[in-house]
Amino acid sequence: GVWLTLAIALLAAAYAAAARSITAQLMGGIAAALGSLTALRLFLSRELWSDDRNLPMGQHWVIYGYGIPVILFLLSSRWLRAAGHARSAVALEGISLGLAISLVSLEIRVLIGGGYLYDQPQFLELSAHILTWLGAAYGLMHRQRLYSSFVSLWGSRALIALSVCAILGFTLFRYNLALTEEPVAGNMIFNALLLGSLAPAILIGLIAQRLEVVDWQRLKPAAGVLALVLAFVYVTLQTKRIYQGPVMMAQSLSPSESYAYSAVWLAFALGLFVAGIRLGRQFVRLAGLGVMALVVVKVFIADMSNLEGLFRIASFVGLGLCLVGIGWLYQRFVQQPVGTAS
């Protein structure tokens, strides 16, 4: 089945190459149809997945089973575009992109998930998939910025939407390591939380800066909020990982862990506020103030009830000094002094 599929892909490339010298209207359509048949076989034919022990490279057969069609269809799209078959060229370019992303995803399944037919993905594997989709979306947006393309536009849109749905539905809820109590892969610092929360936050922040390329500039605030939420989740879960070890639970296990969240959130809020000032971004400054408000509520409602005497006084004084410092920073670097307006 694999060899027949590769033969069909090669035949599609042959029609595309012949279209440059044979002026027949059907040449592009035939090449696109054969490319679609190749994709259908690779995506839907179960005979390709039932037994791969006799194939070269075993489960890694997708490197050539998908990789060769990716290269052939990418070349075919250029040949067809040069021959004037624009629609067929776009079709084969889109198929090539889909197969390339599938190739990376299937290799992730083998390397992390244990095999193609493993039905239940885990947090680390899902995080790797999301990073692949976000990285491909950012690359397509860069390509769209250089020269407009139907495949780049809709491919990046589809990948961004797929990534956001996976983050909201799975990373933050269904496979949240604090809820599933699945062991965190990696050590205390370099672990699955980096791939699952911090890295997507950085990529989404970069994507948010270029959303106008795909005519989604109105979604910039939502993308910024999602990036900040992921960063907040990372610092929270990383703190929990330090206190609770590889297996984490949603609730705090000690008063010191609860106080640590307040300290980490306070540092996170100050970092956002300072970054907002340095970058001149009001949204980031407001996000820092929002996290600061959360810290104030937590300190007054939860932390103070467990403290007495000097510890309670020290907490009040420390929080008050932070609030005064933020007020000074805002007045010094953000609020324009009276009489300096030009």
C-alpha positions in Angstrom: 0.0 0.0 0.0 2.8 2.4 0.8 4.6 1.8 -2.5 1.4 2.1 -4.5 0.7 5.4 -2.8 4.2 6.7 -3.6 3.7 5.6 -7.2 0.5 7.6 -7.5 2.4 10.7 -6.1 5.1 10.2 -8.6 2.5 9.9 -11.4 1.0 13.2 -10.2 4.4 14.9 -10.4 4.9 13.5 -13.9 1.7 15.0 -15.1 2.7 18.3 -13.5 6.1 18.2 -15.2 4.5 17.3 -18.5 2.1 20.3 -18.3 5.0 22.6 -18.9 5.5 21.3 -22.5 2.0 19.8 -23.3 -0.7 22.5 -23.7 -3.6 20.5 -22.5 -6.2 21.9 -20.0 -6.7 18.6 -18.2 -3.0 18.1 -17.3 -3.3 20.3 -14.2 -6.6 18.8 -13.1 -5.2 15.2 -13.5 -2.2 16.1 -11.4 -4.3 17.7 -8.7 -6.7 14.7 -8.7 -3.8 12.2 -8.3 -2.4 14.3 -5.5 -5.7 14.3 -3.8 -5.9 10.5 -4.2 -2.5 10.2 -2.6 -3.5 12.3 0.3 -6.7 10.3 0.8 -4.8 7.1 0.9 -2.3 8.5 3.4 -4.9 9.9 5.7 -7.7 7.3 5.4 -6.4 3.9 4.2 -6.1 1.7 7.3 -4.0 -0.9 5.4 -1.1 1.6 5.6 -1.2 1.5 9.4 -2.0 -2.1 10.2 1.5 -3.6 9.9 4.6 -1.6 9.3 7.2 -4.2 10.6 8.1 -5.2 7.0 8.6 -1.6 5.8 12.0 0.1 5.8 12.5 2.1 9.0 9.5 0.4 10.6 7.2 2.9 12.3 9.2 5.7 10.9 8.1 4.9 7.3 6.2 8.2 7.3 9.6 10.0 6.8 9.6 8.8 3.2 5.9 7.8 2.9 4.9 11.3 3.6 8.1 13.1 2.9 8.5 12.1 -0.7 4.9 13.3 -1.6 5.6 16.5 0.2 8.6 17.3 -2.0 6.9 16.0 -5.2 3.8 18.1 -4.7 5.7 21.2 -3.7 7.7 20.9 -7.0 4.5 20.1 -8.9 2.8 23.2 -7.6 5.6 25.4 -9.0 5.6 23.6 -12.3 1.8 23.9 -12.7 1.9 27.6 -11.7 4.6 28.2 -14.3 2.4 26.4 -16.9 -0.7 28.5 -16.0 -2.6 26.0 -14.0 -3.1 28.2 -11.0 -5.9 26.4 -9.2 -4.2 23.0 -9.5 -1.0 24.5 -8.2 -2.8 25.9 -5.2 -4.4 22.5 -4.5 -1.1 20.6 -4.6 0.6 23.3 -2.5 -2.1 22.9 0.1 -1.8 19.1 0.0 2.0 19.4 0.4 1.5 21.6 3.5 -1.0 19.3 5.1 1.2 16.2 4.5 4.3 18.1 5.9 2.4 18.9 9.2 1.1 15.4 9.4 4.6 14.0 8.9 5.8 16.0 12.0 2.8 15.1 14.0 3.1 11.4 13.3 6.7 11.3 14.2 5.8 13.0 17.4 3.3 10.2 18.0 6.0 7.6 17.5 8.7 9.3 19.5 6.6 10.4 22.5 3.3 8.6 22.3 4.6 5.2 21.5 3.0 4.6 18.1 0.4 5.7 15.6 -2.4 3.6 17.0 -2.0 4.8 20.6 -5.4 6.3 21.2 -4.9 8.5 24.3 -2.4 11.3 23.9 -0.7 12.7 27.0 0.2 16.2 28.0 3.8 16.2 26.6 2.7 14.8 23.2 -0.2 17.2 22.9 2.1 20.1 23.8 4.6 19.1 21.1 1.7 19.0 18.5 0.5 22.4 19.5 4.0 23.9 19.2 4.3 22.3 15.8 1.0 23.9 14.7 1.9 27.3 16.1 5.4 27.2 14.6 3.9 26.3 11.2 1.3 29.1 11.5 4.0 31.7 12.3 6.1 30.5 9.3 3.1 30.8 7.0 2.3 34.3 8.3 5.9 35.3 7.5 5.4 33.9 4.0 2.1 35.7 3.7 3.8 38.9 4.7 6.4 38.5 1.9 3.9 37.6 -0.8 0.2 36.9 -0.5 -1.0 33.3 -1.0 -4.3 31.5 -0.5 -2.5 28.6 1.1 -0.5 30.8 3.5 -3.6 32.8 4.5 -6.0 30.0 5.2 -3.3 27.6 6.3 -2.1 30.0 9.0 -5.7 30.8 10.0 -6.6 27.1 10.3 -3.5 26.3 12.3 -4.0 29.2 14.7 -7.6 28.2 15.3 -6.7 24.5 15.8 -3.9 25.5 18.3 -6.2 27.8 20.3 -8.9 25.2 20.5 -6.4 22.6 21.7 -5.0 24.9 24.3 -8.4 25.9 25.7 -9.9 22.5 25.6 -7.0 20.2 26.5 -3.9 22.0 27.8 -5.7 24.2 30.3 -8.5 21.8 31.3 -8.6 18.2 30.0 -4.9 17.4 30.3 -4.0 20.0 32.9 -1.3 18.2 35.0 -2.7 19.6 38.3 -6.1 18.1 37.5 -5.1 14.7 36.0 -2.2 14.2 38.5 -0.1 12.8 35.6 3.6 12.9 36.5 5.4 15.9 35.0 8.0 14.7 32.4 11.5 16.2 32.9 13.3 17.6 35.9 12.4 20.5 38.2 13.2 23.2 35.7 13.3 21.7 32.2 10.1 19.8 32.0 6.8 19.4 30.2 5.4 22.7 31.6 7.9 24.6 29.4 6.5 23.0 26.3 2.9 23.1 27.4 2.6 26.6 28.8 5.6 28.9 28.4 6.6 28.1 24.8 3.0 28.4 23.5 2.7 31.7 25.4 5.8 33.1 23.6 4.7 31.8 20.1 1.2 33.3 20.6 2.7 36.6 21.7 4.8 36.6 18.5 1.8 35.6 16.4 -0.3 38.4 18.0 2.1 41.0 16.6 1.4 39.9 13.0 -2.3 39.1 13.0 -2.9 41.9 10.6 -1.1 39.8 8.0 -4.1 37.4 8.0 -6.7 40.2 8.5 -7.3 39.2 12.2 -6.0 42.3 13.8 -9.2 42.7 15.8 -8.2 39.5 17.6 -4.9 40.9 19.0 -6.3 41.6 22.5 -7.7 38.1 22.7 -4.4 36.6 21.6 -2.6 38.8 24.2 -4.9 37.6 26.9 -4.3 34.0 26.0 -0.5 34.5 26.0 -0.7 36.1 29.5 -3.0 33.4 30.8 -0.5 30.7 29.6 2.4 32.5 31.2 0.5 32.9 34.5 -0.4 29.2 34.4 3.2 28.3 33.8 4.6 30.3 36.8 1.8 28.8 39.0 2.3 25.2 38.0 6.1 25.6 38.1 5.8 26.8 41.7 3.5 23.8 42.4 6.1 21.5 40.7 8.8 22.8 43.0 6.7 22.2 46.1 4.9 19.0 45.3 7.3 17.2 43.0 6.5 15.4 39.7 2.9 14.4 40.7 0.9 17.6 41.4 -2.5 18.1 43.0 -4.8 21.1 42.5 -4.9 22.1 46.2 -2.0 23.5 48.1 -0.4 21.0 50.5 1.2 23.5 52.9 0.8 27.1 54.0 4.2 27.9 52.7 3.1 26.8 49.2 0.1 29.1 49.4 2.3 32.0 50.4 4.7 31.2 47.6 1.9 31.6 45.0 1.3 35.1 46.4 5.0 36.0 46.1 5.4 34.5 42.6 2.3 36.2 41.4 3.5 39.5 42.9 6.8 39.2 41.0 4.9 38.2 37.8 2.7 41.3 38.2 5.7 43.6 38.8 7.5 42.0 35.8 4.5 42.7 33.5 4.2 46.2 34.7 7.8 47.0 34.2 7.8 45.3 30.8 4.7 47.4 29.8 6.5 50.6 30.7 9.7 49.6 28.8 7.8 48.5 25.7 5.2 51.2 25.9 2.3 48.7 25.9 -0.7 49.8 27.9 -2.2 46.3 27.6 0.7 44.7 29.4 0.7 47.3 32.1 -3.0 46.8 32.7 -2.4 43.0 32.8 0.2 43.6 35.5 -2.2 45.7 37.5 -4.9 43.0 37.1 -2.5 40.3 38.5 -1.6 42.7 41.3 -5.3 43.0 42.2 -5.6 39.2 42.3 -2.6 39.1 44.7 -4.2 41.7 46.9 -7.5 39.8 47.1 -5.7 36.5 47.9 -3.5 38.1 50.5 -6.4 39.7 52.4 -8.8 36.8 52.1 -6.6 33.7 52.3 -3.1 34.5 53.5 -3.8 36.9 56.3 -6.2 34.4 58.0 -3.3 32.1 58.6 -0.8 34.7 60.0 -0.6 36.3 63.4 1.5 39.0 65.1 4.6 40.2 63.4 4.2 38.0 60.3 0.8 39.6 59.5 2.3 43.1 60.0 5.2 42.3 57.8 2.9 41.0 55.1 0.8 44.2 55.2 4.0 46.3 55.1 5.5 44.4 52.2 2.3 44.5 50.1 1.9 48.2 50.9 5.4 49.0 49.8 4.9 47.1 46.5 1.7 49.1 45.8 3.4 52.4 46.6 6.3 51.4 44.3 3.9 50.7 41.5 2.2 54.0 42.0 5.6 55.7 41.9 6.5 53.9 38.7 3.2 54.8 37.1 3.6 58.4 38.0 7.2 58.6 37.0 7.2 56.7 33.7 3.6 56.5 32.5 1.6 59.5 33.6 2.7 62.6 31.8 3.4 65.4 34.3 1.3 68.5 34.0 2.8 71.2 31.9 5.0 69.0 29.8 2.5 68.4 27.0 3.6 69.9 23.7 
